[in-house]
């Protein structure tokens, strides 16, 4: 078993790590919040580009006619997919959306690790504190026994 001094040193060491954890968690949560907003914005731009392309395809008519160029849903969807596959801006926006998703996922993993570390620190602090309490009680018990023994001898010597 560790000495009281060693246990106190361990409490201090763990406490130093624990003291930085709230700031680390807050910073990571703030970063995650910003990344979520970035992802939402990127997703919105992708959806806007898709809707714009669908609107253009739906509005097209055959030459010299008022008939729609893509008269059924399947042909419109196929044309939209074809145009989006060739659309450099759309590809860029999808890439930005995927990048934002990856960054958000990475920070979510980082936050989960920090939360696990925070829980581990709490458990370590509790374990060391419990051990220290038990050791302190044992030392106090022994000191009391020693004191009573000395007092008993002092009283019988009189």
Secondary structure by P-SEA (a helix, b strand, c coil): cccaaaaaaaaaaaaaaaaaaaaaaaaaaaaaaaaaaaaaaaaaaaaaaaaaaaaaaaacccccccccccccaaaaaaaaaaaaaacaaaaaaaaaaaaaaaaaaaaaaaaaaaaaaaaaaaaaaaaaaaaaaaaaaaaaaaaaaaaaaaaaaaaaac
